[in-house]
Amino acid sequence: KRAAPPTESRSMTESTFLILLSVADAPLHGYGIMKRVQRLSSGRVRLSTGTLYGALKRLLDDRWIEPVIRRADSAKETTRTRREYRLSDRGRTMLSAETLRLRSLVEAAAAPEFQAALEMSR
């Protein structure tokens, strides 16, 4: 079953958000995405290979990312290609919408009336 795209009533998963963010500025291969997700989340999110490639397949099917096929840089591996992924226009739209949604949540939580409650939870 394919997950529905985020809407105002349904949010994007953290892993999906971080994968899209990872490829927003430049294409990356799977291992690069795994490492960047880990770095962006300060180590909180560690994607297994199976989880990552399942998510990449879904994101490709939904046309939120696009494959980029590159020849290997190494002289030893002249016939090998490496698949990288980049954000598609549709994916950029979804990432932007989710970023705005998250920003509005943070702004709401930062309102003065909630500061005492947030301070008490530290």
OpenMM code with the backbone's topology and positions (N, CA, C; nanometers):
from openmm import Vec3, app, unit

residues = "LYS ARG ALA ALA PRO PRO THR GLU SER ARG SER MET THR GLU SER THR PHE LEU ILE LEU LEU SER VAL ALA ASP ALA PRO LEU HIS GLY TYR GLY ILE MET LYS ARG VAL GLN ARG LEU SER SER GLY ARG VAL ARG LEU SER THR GLY THR LEU TYR GLY ALA LEU LYS ARG LEU LEU ASP ASP ARG TRP ILE GLU PRO VAL ILE ARG ARG ALA ASP SER ALA LYS GLU THR THR ARG THR ARG ARG GLU TYR ARG LEU SER ASP ARG GLY ARG THR MET LEU SER ALA GLU THR LEU ARG LEU ARG SER LEU VAL GLU ALA ALA ALA ALA PRO GLU PHE GLN ALA ALA LEU GLU MET SER ARG".split()
positions = [
    Vec3(0.0834, -0.1177, 0.0000),
    Vec3(0.0000, 0.0000, 0.0000),
    Vec3(0.0881, 0.1245, 0.0000),
    Vec3(0.0633, 0.2162, -0.0904),
    Vec3(0.1427, 0.3375, -0.0993),
    Vec3(0.0880, 0.4417, -0.0029),
    Vec3(0.1805, 0.5084, 0.0656),
    Vec3(0.1385, 0.6132, 0.1590),
    Vec3(0.0844, 0.7317, 0.0804),
    Vec3(-0.0197, 0.7908, 0.1334),
    Vec3(-0.0776, 0.9092, 0.0694),
    Vec3(0.0178, 1.0267, 0.0857),
    Vec3(0.0199, 1.1191, -0.0110),
    Vec3(0.1064, 1.2360, 0.0037),
    Vec3(0.0610, 1.3212, 0.1218),
    Vec3(0.1547, 1.3970, 0.1787),
    Vec3(0.1150, 1.4793, 0.2921),
    Vec3(0.0142, 1.5848, 0.2483),
    Vec3(-0.0780, 1.6126, 0.3338),
    Vec3(-0.1749, 1.7188, 0.3120),
    Vec3(-0.1795, 1.7984, 0.4400),
    Vec3(-0.2657, 1.8952, 0.4459),
    Vec3(-0.2763, 1.9720, 0.5700),
    Vec3(-0.3196, 1.8833, 0.6862),
    Vec3(-0.3902, 1.7753, 0.6580),
    Vec3(-0.4371, 1.6895, 0.7665),
    Vec3(-0.3468, 1.5687, 0.7894),
    Vec3(-0.2492, 1.5476, 0.7033),
    Vec3(-0.1612, 1.4314, 0.7160),
    Vec3(-0.0179, 1.4739, 0.6903),
    Vec3(0.0731, 1.4444, 0.7811),
    Vec3(0.2110, 1.4898, 0.7680),
    Vec3(0.2997, 1.3824, 0.7057),
    Vec3(0.4147, 1.4250, 0.6620),
    Vec3(0.5171, 1.3398, 0.6044),
    Vec3(0.5954, 1.2758, 0.7195),
    Vec3(0.6420, 1.1520, 0.7017),
    Vec3(0.7236, 1.0908, 0.8072),
    Vec3(0.8577, 1.1620, 0.8165),
    Vec3(0.9180, 1.1527, 0.9327),
    Vec3(1.0490, 1.2150, 0.9532),
    Vec3(1.1521, 1.1575, 0.8573),
    Vec3(1.1510, 1.0261, 0.8386),
    Vec3(1.2482, 0.9635, 0.7476),
    Vec3(1.2323, 1.0152, 0.6053),
    Vec3(1.1082, 1.0231, 0.5579),
    Vec3(1.0840, 1.0745, 0.4227),
    Vec3(1.1310, 1.2184, 0.4117),
    Vec3(1.0985, 1.3011, 0.5100),
    Vec3(1.1417, 1.4408, 0.5097),
    Vec3(1.2942, 1.4488, 0.5009),
    Vec3(1.3638, 1.3700, 0.5813),
    Vec3(1.5104, 1.3745, 0.5833),
    Vec3(1.5716, 1.3210, 0.4536),
    Vec3(1.5106, 1.2188, 0.3939),
    Vec3(1.5604, 1.1681, 0.2650),
    Vec3(1.5460, 1.2763, 0.1584),
    Vec3(1.4284, 1.3392, 0.1522),
    Vec3(1.4078, 1.4456, 0.0532),
    Vec3(1.5037, 1.5616, 0.0777),
    Vec3(1.5208, 1.5987, 0.2020),
    Vec3(1.6133, 1.7074, 0.2356),
    Vec3(1.7567, 1.6713, 0.1961),
    Vec3(1.7916, 1.5443, 0.2099),
    Vec3(1.9271, 1.4984, 0.1768),
    Vec3(1.9628, 1.5195, 0.0303),
    Vec3(1.8637, 1.5056, -0.0563),
    Vec3(1.8907, 1.5171, -0.2006),
    Vec3(1.8411, 1.6496, -0.2582),
    Vec3(1.8074, 1.7446, -0.1722),
    Vec3(1.7521, 1.8722, -0.2187),
    Vec3(1.8548, 1.9583, -0.2911),
    Vec3(1.9811, 1.9512, -0.2503),
    Vec3(2.0806, 2.0403, -0.3099),
    Vec3(2.1709, 1.9726, -0.4132),
    Vec3(2.1798, 1.8406, -0.4085),
    Vec3(2.2654, 1.7684, -0.5034),
    Vec3(2.2287, 1.6203, -0.5006),
    Vec3(2.2464, 1.5509, -0.6131),
    Vec3(2.2177, 1.4066, -0.6149),
    Vec3(2.3116, 1.3306, -0.5217),
    Vec3(2.2586, 1.2241, -0.4621),
    Vec3(2.3376, 1.1361, -0.3758),
    Vec3(2.3023, 0.9912, -0.4058),
    Vec3(2.3970, 0.9010, -0.3824),
    Vec3(2.3705, 0.7575, -0.3907),
    Vec3(2.3189, 0.7107, -0.2554),
    Vec3(2.2729, 0.5884, -0.2501),
    Vec3(2.2085, 0.5360, -0.1300),
    Vec3(2.2892, 0.5516, -0.0030),
    Vec3(2.4179, 0.5129, -0.0057),
    Vec3(2.5000, 0.5228, 0.1139),
    Vec3(2.5150, 0.6691, 0.1569),
    Vec3(2.5300, 0.7588, 0.0589),
    Vec3(2.5408, 0.9012, 0.0890),
    Vec3(2.4144, 0.9545, 0.1548),
    Vec3(2.2989, 0.9061, 0.1089),
    Vec3(2.1712, 0.9467, 0.1693),
    Vec3(2.1647, 0.8976, 0.3136),
    Vec3(2.2025, 0.7711, 0.3360),
    Vec3(2.2002, 0.7158, 0.4720),
    Vec3(2.2855, 0.7994, 0.5667),
    Vec3(2.4050, 0.8356, 0.5232),
    Vec3(2.4964, 0.9126, 0.6073),
    Vec3(2.4440, 1.0545, 0.6299),
    Vec3(2.3874, 1.1140, 0.5252),
    Vec3(2.3377, 1.2510, 0.5391),
    Vec3(2.2149, 1.2563, 0.6300),
    Vec3(2.1265, 1.1586, 0.6198),
    Vec3(2.0099, 1.1514, 0.7084),
    Vec3(2.0570, 1.1410, 0.8533),
    Vec3(2.1560, 1.0573, 0.8757),
    Vec3(2.2096, 1.0410, 1.0110),
    Vec3(2.2670, 1.1738, 1.0626),
    Vec3(2.3401, 1.2440, 0.9767),
    Vec3(2.3997, 1.3725, 1.0158),
    Vec3(2.2919, 1.4796, 1.0388),
    Vec3(2.1949, 1.4881, 0.9485),
    Vec3(2.0879, 1.5878, 0.9623),
    Vec3(2.0057, 1.5679, 1.0898),
    Vec3(1.9933, 1.4427, 1.1321),
    Vec3(1.9143, 1.4126, 1.2519),
    Vec3(2.0007, 1.4040, 1.3783),
    Vec3(2.1254, 1.4462, 1.3673),
    Vec3(2.2202, 1.4385, 1.4805),
    Vec3(2.2289, 1.2969, 1.5355),
    Vec3(2.2209, 1.1977, 1.4451),
    Vec3(2.2363, 1.0580, 1.4828),
    Vec3(2.1091, 0.9892, 1.5304),
    Vec3(1.9990, 1.0620, 1.5442),
    Vec3(1.8736, 1.0027, 1.5917),
    Vec3(1.8137, 0.9060, 1.4918),
    Vec3(1.8259, 0.9360, 1.3616),
    Vec3(1.7661, 0.8519, 1.2583),
    Vec3(1.8777, 0.7800, 1.1840),
    Vec3(1.8753, 0.6479, 1.1941),
    Vec3(1.9709, 0.5625, 1.1226),
    Vec3(1.8901, 0.4669, 1.0375),
    Vec3(1.8933, 0.4893, 0.9076),
    Vec3(1.8154, 0.4063, 0.8159),
    Vec3(1.8898, 0.2778, 0.7832),
    Vec3(1.8213, 0.1654, 0.7933),
    Vec3(1.8805, 0.0403, 0.7464),
    Vec3(1.8752, 0.0416, 0.5941),
    Vec3(1.9536, -0.0436, 0.5324),
    Vec3(1.9546, -0.0514, 0.3863),
    Vec3(1.8157, -0.0844, 0.3329),
    Vec3(1.7486, -0.1804, 0.3946),
    Vec3(1.6151, -0.2193, 0.3496),
    Vec3(1.5137, -0.1075, 0.3615),
    Vec3(1.5190, -0.0353, 0.4729),
    Vec3(1.4278, 0.0774, 0.4926),
    Vec3(1.4544, 0.1862, 0.3898),
    Vec3(1.5828, 0.2171, 0.3685),
    Vec3(1.6171, 0.3218, 0.2728),
    Vec3(1.5703, 0.2868, 0.1325),
    Vec3(1.6040, 0.1658, 0.0853),
    Vec3(1.5702, 0.1319, -0.0530),
    Vec3(1.4201, 0.1120, -0.0723),
    Vec3(1.3488, 0.0717, 0.0313),
    Vec3(1.2030, 0.0677, 0.0245),
    Vec3(1.1460, 0.2084, 0.0097),
    Vec3(1.2005, 0.3019, 0.0878),
    Vec3(1.1560, 0.4413, 0.0809),
    Vec3(1.1918, 0.5019, -0.0548),
    Vec3(1.3116, 0.4732, -0.1053),
    Vec3(1.3514, 0.5268, -0.2360),
    Vec3(1.2598, 0.4750, -0.3468),
    Vec3(1.2228, 0.3478, -0.3390),
    Vec3(1.1315, 0.2921, -0.4396),
    Vec3(0.9980, 0.3652, -0.4358),
    Vec3(0.9451, 0.3872, -0.3158),
    Vec3(0.8177, 0.4580, -0.3022),
    Vec3(0.8288, 0.6015, -0.3525),
    Vec3(0.9389, 0.6686, -0.3186),
    Vec3(0.9579, 0.8069, -0.3627),
    Vec3(0.9752, 0.8155, -0.5142),
    Vec3(1.0391, 0.7150, -0.5737),
    Vec3(1.0497, 0.7091, -0.7203),
    Vec3(0.9123, 0.6864, -0.7820),
    Vec3(0.8361, 0.5915, -0.7258),
    Vec3(0.7011, 0.5622, -0.7759),
    Vec3(0.6103, 0.6853, -0.7676),
    Vec3(0.6254, 0.7629, -0.6588),
    Vec3(0.5448, 0.8830, -0.6386),
    Vec3(0.5985, 1.0037, -0.7161),
    Vec3(0.7144, 0.9851, -0.7790),
    Vec3(0.7813, 1.0896, -0.8580),
    Vec3(0.8252, 1.2088, -0.7721),
    Vec3(0.8641, 1.1802, -0.6476),
    Vec3(0.9175, 1.2847, -0.5599),
    Vec3(1.0682, 1.2953, -0.5767),
    Vec3(1.1326, 1.1876, -0.6253),
    Vec3(1.2748, 1.1878, -0.6587),
    Vec3(1.2918, 1.1294, -0.7979),
    Vec3(1.4083, 1.1535, -0.8572),
    Vec3(1.4414, 1.1022, -0.9902),
    Vec3(1.5772, 1.0342, -0.9833),
    Vec3(1.5961, 0.9285, -1.0613),
    Vec3(1.7282, 0.8652, -1.0646),
    Vec3(1.8237, 0.9442, -1.1535),
    Vec3(1.9495, 0.9408, -1.1164),
    Vec3(2.0571, 0.9977, -1.1966),
    Vec3(2.1592, 0.8863, -1.2108),
    Vec3(2.1867, 0.8455, -1.3330),
    Vec3(2.2829, 0.7376, -1.3562),
    Vec3(2.4167, 0.8006, -1.3932),
    Vec3(2.5209, 0.7644, -1.3190),
    Vec3(2.6556, 0.8176, -1.3442),
    Vec3(2.7534, 0.7027, -1.3600),
    Vec3(2.8494, 0.7239, -1.4455),
    Vec3(2.9590, 0.6275, -1.4563),
    Vec3(3.0486, 0.6427, -1.3351),
    Vec3(3.1063, 0.5331, -1.2914),
    Vec3(3.1970, 0.5364, -1.1764),
    Vec3(3.3182, 0.6223, -1.2101),
    Vec3(3.3705, 0.6923, -1.1108),
    Vec3(3.4841, 0.7811, -1.1306),
    Vec3(3.6159, 0.7055, -1.1418),
    Vec3(3.6232, 0.5905, -1.0826),
    Vec3(3.7469, 0.5142, -1.0765),
    Vec3(3.7844, 0.4564, -1.2130),
    Vec3(3.9116, 0.4625, -1.2464),
    Vec3(3.9599, 0.4057, -1.3729),
    Vec3(3.9424, 0.2543, -1.3740),
    Vec3(3.9455, 0.1906, -1.2576),
    Vec3(3.9283, 0.0459, -1.2481),
    Vec3(3.7849, 0.0039, -1.2807),
    Vec3(3.6908, 0.0912, -1.2559),
    Vec3(3.5501, 0.0560, -1.2703),
    Vec3(3.4851, 0.1326, -1.3854),
    Vec3(3.5455, 0.1281, -1.5025),
    Vec3(3.4967, 0.2080, -1.6153),
    Vec3(3.3604, 0.1637, -1.6664),
    Vec3(3.3232, 0.0371, -1.6450),
    Vec3(3.1938, -0.0091, -1.6962),
    Vec3(3.0835, -0.0032, -1.5910),
    Vec3(3.1194, 0.0224, -1.4682),
    Vec3(3.0200, 0.0233, -1.3609),
    Vec3(2.9490, 0.1588, -1.3548),
    Vec3(2.8193, 0.1544, -1.3348),
    Vec3(2.7436, 0.2780, -1.3166),
    Vec3(2.6940, 0.2845, -1.1727),
    Vec3(2.6706, 0.4043, -1.1297),
    Vec3(2.6232, 0.4253, -0.9933),
    Vec3(2.4943, 0.5054, -1.0012),
    Vec3(2.3920, 0.4582, -0.9335),
    Vec3(2.2630, 0.5267, -0.9341),
    Vec3(2.2589, 0.6256, -0.8187),
    Vec3(2.2300, 0.7483, -0.8536),
    Vec3(2.2093, 0.8523, -0.7537),
    Vec3(2.0660, 0.9010, -0.7674),
    Vec3(2.0239, 0.9776, -0.6691),
    Vec3(1.8860, 1.0267, -0.6665),
    Vec3(1.8880, 1.1763, -0.6432),
    Vec3(1.7951, 1.2449, -0.7100),
    Vec3(1.7806, 1.3887, -0.6901),
    Vec3(1.6328, 1.4208, -0.6695),
    Vec3(1.6094, 1.5347, -0.6098),
    Vec3(1.4737, 1.5805, -0.5845),
    Vec3(1.4088, 1.6217, -0.7164),
    Vec3(1.2877, 1.5772, -0.7404),
    Vec3(1.2127, 1.6182, -0.8594),
    Vec3(1.1385, 1.7482, -0.8282),
    Vec3(1.0799, 1.8089, -0.9289),
    Vec3(0.9996, 1.9297, -0.9059),
    Vec3(0.8843, 1.8994, -0.8108),
    Vec3(0.8210, 1.7845, -0.8315),
    Vec3(0.7097, 1.7443, -0.7441),
    Vec3(0.7593, 1.7247, -0.6001),
    Vec3(0.8747, 1.6593, -0.5849),
    Vec3(0.9329, 1.6387, -0.4525),
    Vec3(0.9694, 1.7695, -0.3854),
    Vec3(1.0200, 1.8652, -0.4642),
    Vec3(1.0552, 1.9967, -0.4099),
    Vec3(0.9289, 2.0669, -0.3574),
    Vec3(0.8193, 2.0533, -0.4304),
    Vec3(0.6917, 2.1114, -0.3865),
    Vec3(0.6477, 2.0491, -0.2544),
    Vec3(0.6577, 1.9159, -0.2443),
    Vec3(0.6168, 1.8462, -0.1218),
    Vec3(0.7083, 1.8815, -0.0044),
    Vec3(0.8387, 1.8881, -0.0296),
    Vec3(0.9347, 1.9232, 0.0757),
    Vec3(0.9093, 2.0657, 0.1243),
    Vec3(0.8838, 2.1561, 0.0330),
    Vec3(0.8561, 2.2945, 0.0692),
    Vec3(0.7288, 2.3046, 0.1535),
    Vec3(0.6237, 2.2332, 0.1123),
    Vec3(0.4976, 2.2359, 0.1871),
    Vec3(0.5168, 2.1801, 0.3279),
    Vec3(0.5918, 2.0726, 0.3402),
    Vec3(0.6146, 2.0128, 0.4717),
    Vec3(0.7015, 2.1036, 0.5583),
    Vec3(0.7987, 2.1695, 0.4988),
    Vec3(0.8837, 2.2626, 0.5734),
    Vec3(0.8001, 2.3778, 0.6294),
    Vec3(0.7090, 2.4291, 0.5485),
    Vec3(0.6196, 2.5362, 0.5958),
    Vec3(0.5295, 2.4866, 0.7087),
    Vec3(0.4788, 2.3638, 0.6960),
    Vec3(0.3939, 2.3066, 0.8003),
    Vec3(0.4709, 2.2929, 0.9317),
    Vec3(0.5932, 2.2414, 0.9234),
    Vec3(0.6746, 2.2243, 1.0442),
    Vec3(0.7112, 2.3594, 1.1052),
    Vec3(0.7438, 2.4559, 1.0206),
    Vec3(0.7775, 2.5901, 1.0702),
    Vec3(0.6592, 2.6496, 1.1475),
    Vec3(0.5377, 2.6308, 1.0967),
    Vec3(0.4205, 2.6866, 1.1657),
    Vec3(0.3989, 2.6182, 1.3006),
    Vec3(0.4296, 2.4886, 1.3087),
    Vec3(0.4181, 2.4185, 1.4374),
    Vec3(0.5191, 2.4713, 1.5391),
    Vec3(0.6411, 2.4936, 1.4935),
    Vec3(0.7439, 2.5468, 1.5834),
    Vec3(0.7071, 2.6874, 1.6292),
    Vec3(0.6567, 2.7690, 1.5378),
    Vec3(0.6145, 2.9042, 1.5752),
    Vec3(0.5008, 2.9002, 1.6779),
    Vec3(0.4075, 2.8083, 1.6601),
    Vec3(0.2970, 2.7959, 1.7562),
    Vec3(0.3501, 2.7561, 1.8937),
    Vec3(0.4437, 2.6625, 1.8969),
    Vec3(0.4996, 2.6168, 2.0245),
    Vec3(0.5837, 2.7249, 2.0904),
    Vec3(0.6374, 2.8177, 2.0123),
    Vec3(0.7208, 2.9244, 2.0667),
    Vec3(0.6394, 3.0420, 2.1207),
    Vec3(0.5084, 3.0355, 2.1079),
    Vec3(0.4228, 3.1442, 2.1573),
    Vec3(0.4433, 3.1613, 2.3076),
    Vec3(0.4409, 3.2861, 2.3544),
    Vec3(0.4676, 3.3133, 2.4969),
    Vec3(0.3827, 3.2321, 2.5939),
    Vec3(0.2570, 3.2057, 2.5593),
    Vec3(0.1709, 3.1340, 2.6548),
    Vec3(0.2139, 2.9893, 2.6796),
    Vec3(0.2995, 2.9357, 2.5925),
    Vec3(0.3445, 2.7974, 2.6108),
    Vec3(0.4840, 2.7868, 2.6715),
    Vec3(0.5520, 2.8971, 2.6867),
    Vec3(0.6896, 2.8933, 2.7352),
    Vec3(0.7030, 2.8346, 2.8744),
    Vec3(0.6131, 2.8682, 2.9653),
    Vec3(0.6202, 2.8132, 3.1022),
    Vec3(0.6043, 2.6620, 3.1001),
    Vec3(0.5094, 2.6130, 3.0205),
    Vec3(0.4878, 2.4694, 3.0113),
    Vec3(0.6088, 2.3992, 2.9517),
    Vec3(0.6696, 2.4602, 2.8515),
    Vec3(0.7889, 2.4001, 2.7884),
    Vec3(0.9088, 2.4023, 2.8824),
    Vec3(0.9225, 2.5072, 2.9597),
    Vec3(1.0315, 2.5168, 3.0565),
    Vec3(1.0188, 2.4098, 3.1638),
    Vec3(0.8968, 2.3790, 3.2053),
    Vec3(0.8732, 2.2802, 3.3094),
    Vec3(0.9102, 2.1391, 3.2617),
    Vec3(0.9076, 2.1161, 3.1325),
    Vec3(0.9352, 1.9807, 3.0819),
    Vec3(1.0851, 1.9543, 3.0649),
    Vec3(1.1670, 2.0519, 3.0896),
    Vec3(1.3127, 2.0329, 3.0729),
    Vec3(1.3745, 1.9643, 3.1901),
] * unit.nanometer
topology = app.Topology()
chain = topology.addChain("A")
for resn in residues:
    res = topology.addResidue(resn, chain)
    for name in ("N", "CA", "C"):
        topology.addAtom(name, app.Element.getBySymbol(name[0]), res)
